Amino acid sequence: MSKLIEGSIAEGGRIVDDPWTSLYTGEALREVSDDAAVLVPLALWKIERAVLLARTAAIGVRLEPTDEPAELAGDVSRLALLAIDFPKFTDGRGYSIARLLRERYGYRGKLRAVGDVLQDQLFYMLRCGFDSFALKHQDSIADALAAYRVFSDGYQTSVDRPVPLFKRRGLDIRATT
């Protein structure tokens, strides 16, 4: 079973087993038990939506960088997990998708970064709303967890901190200009 990093900066993060079964075809969906938590690509979700919603277990959808998160806008409350793929560590579209899901569409479930996710990106991904990480290189997962302790806070507003640092500290920036 593969491992994940889960949790917010405040929680400090933890390494857990991945309980999700990734499926890529309708046939695979029909072969898996109804009580297994399944993660499917958006394309399969659109085809098998009714079948997936009839299941008793948790449902997750995997988004590619080219997928439009608006296609899930009406269903975000029904999904326990949204996974966003980073095919290359230099591809930043997943950050924007995460913010859209959290801020525009009100998604409150687990938001997982998958693919070419690097240790030095975790803090920034957390700021965009991710709270779960499936690293491509499982052997570095313990080292990656240390990324939770690299920065103690951020100056700007973000999904995880909607109030900027100067307001949290009670400063009036107009008084200093």
C-alpha positions in Angstrom: 0.0 0.0 0.0 1.4 3.4 -0.9 1.9 6.2 1.7 0.6 9.8 1.7 1.3 12.9 3.7 -1.9 14.4 5.1 -2.8 17.3 7.3 -2.4 21.1 7.6 0.6 23.1 8.7 -1.0 23.6 12.1 -1.5 19.8 12.5 2.1 19.3 11.5 1.3 16.7 8.8 1.5 12.9 9.2 2.4 9.9 7.0 -0.6 7.6 6.4 -1.6 4.6 4.2 -3.5 5.5 1.1 -7.0 3.9 1.4 -8.1 4.9 -2.1 -8.3 2.5 -5.1 -7.6 4.3 -8.4 -9.8 3.1 -11.3 -9.5 4.1 -14.9 -12.3 2.2 -16.7 -16.0 1.4 -16.3 -15.1 -2.3 -16.2 -12.7 -1.8 -13.3 -15.4 0.1 -11.5 -17.9 -2.8 -11.8 -15.3 -5.2 -10.5 -14.4 -3.4 -7.3 -16.4 -3.7 -4.1 -19.1 -1.1 -3.4 -17.5 -0.4 0.0 -14.1 0.5 -1.5 -13.2 4.2 -1.7 -12.5 4.9 -5.4 -10.6 7.6 -7.2 -11.6 8.0 -10.8 -10.5 10.5 -13.6 -12.9 13.3 -14.5 -13.7 11.6 -17.8 -14.8 8.4 -16.1 -16.8 10.5 -13.5 -18.7 12.2 -16.3 -19.6 8.8 -17.9 -20.3 6.8 -14.7 -21.6 9.6 -12.4 -24.9 7.9 -11.6 -23.2 4.5 -10.8 -20.5 6.2 -8.7 -23.1 8.2 -6.7 -25.1 5.0 -6.0 -22.0 3.5 -4.2 -21.9 3.3 -0.4 -18.2 4.2 -0.2 -16.4 7.5 -0.6 -15.8 8.8 -4.1 -12.9 10.9 -5.4 -12.2 12.5 -8.8 -8.7 13.0 -10.3 -8.2 16.2 -12.4 -5.6 16.6 -15.0 -4.1 20.1 -15.6 -6.2 20.5 -18.7 -9.5 19.6 -17.0 -12.0 22.3 -16.1 -12.9 22.3 -12.4 -16.2 24.0 -13.2 -17.4 20.7 -14.5 -17.5 19.5 -10.8 -19.1 22.7 -9.4 -22.4 21.1 -8.7 -20.9 17.9 -7.2 -18.2 19.1 -4.9 -20.2 18.5 -1.8 -20.6 14.8 -2.9 -16.9 14.1 -3.3 -14.7 13.1 -0.4 -11.4 13.6 -2.4 -10.3 15.6 -5.3 -6.8 14.8 -6.6 -5.0 17.2 -8.9 -2.2 15.8 -11.1 1.1 17.5 -11.5 2.7 15.7 -14.6 5.8 17.8 -14.2 7.0 19.7 -11.1 7.2 22.9 -13.3 3.5 22.7 -14.3 1.7 25.2 -12.0 -1.8 24.8 -13.3 -2.7 22.6 -10.4 -2.2 25.5 -7.9 -4.8 27.5 -9.8 -7.2 24.6 -9.9 -6.8 24.0 -6.2 -7.6 27.7 -5.4 -10.6 27.6 -7.7 -12.0 24.5 -6.1 -11.6 25.9 -2.6 -12.5 29.5 -3.1 -14.9 29.7 -6.0 -16.6 26.3 -5.7 -16.5 25.9 -1.9 -14.9 22.4 -1.9 -14.2 21.4 1.7 -13.1 17.7 1.3 -9.6 16.3 0.9 -7.6 18.0 -1.8 -4.6 15.9 -2.9 -1.6 16.7 -5.0 -0.4 13.7 -7.1 2.3 13.2 -9.6 5.6 15.0 -9.8 5.2 16.7 -6.4 8.5 17.8 -4.7 9.3 18.5 -1.1 10.0 22.2 -1.7 6.5 22.7 -3.2 4.5 21.4 -0.2 4.3 24.6 1.7 3.0 26.5 -1.3 0.6 23.7 -2.1 -0.7 23.9 1.5 -1.3 27.6 1.0 -3.4 26.9 -2.1 -5.6 24.5 -0.2 -4.0 21.1 -0.6 -4.1 18.9 2.5 -2.9 15.6 1.1 0.1 14.6 -1.0 1.0 11.5 -2.9 4.6 11.7 -3.8 6.0 10.0 -6.9 9.2 9.1 -5.0 7.9 7.2 -1.9 11.4 6.8 -0.5 11.6 10.5 0.2 8.3 10.8 2.0 9.7 11.2 5.5 12.1 13.9 4.2 9.2 15.6 2.5 7.2 15.8 5.7 10.0 18.1 7.0 8.8 20.7 4.5 5.9 21.4 6.9 8.4 22.9 9.3 10.5 25.0 6.8 8.3 28.1 7.0 6.4 29.2 10.1 4.0 31.6 8.3 3.2 33.5 5.1 2.8 37.2 4.6 0.1 37.1 1.9 -3.5 35.9 2.0 -4.1 32.3 0.9 -6.6 29.6 1.1 -5.2 28.3 4.4 -4.8 31.9 5.8 -7.3 34.4 4.3 -6.1 37.2 6.6 -2.7 38.7 5.8 0.1 38.7 8.4 -0.1 42.5 9.1 -3.8 42.2 10.1 -3.2 39.0 12.2 -0.5 41.0 14.0 -2.8 44.0 14.5 -0.8 46.4 12.4 -2.2 49.3 10.5 0.0 49.7 7.4 -1.5 53.1 6.7 0.0 54.5 9.9 3.5 53.6 8.6 3.3 55.2 5.2 
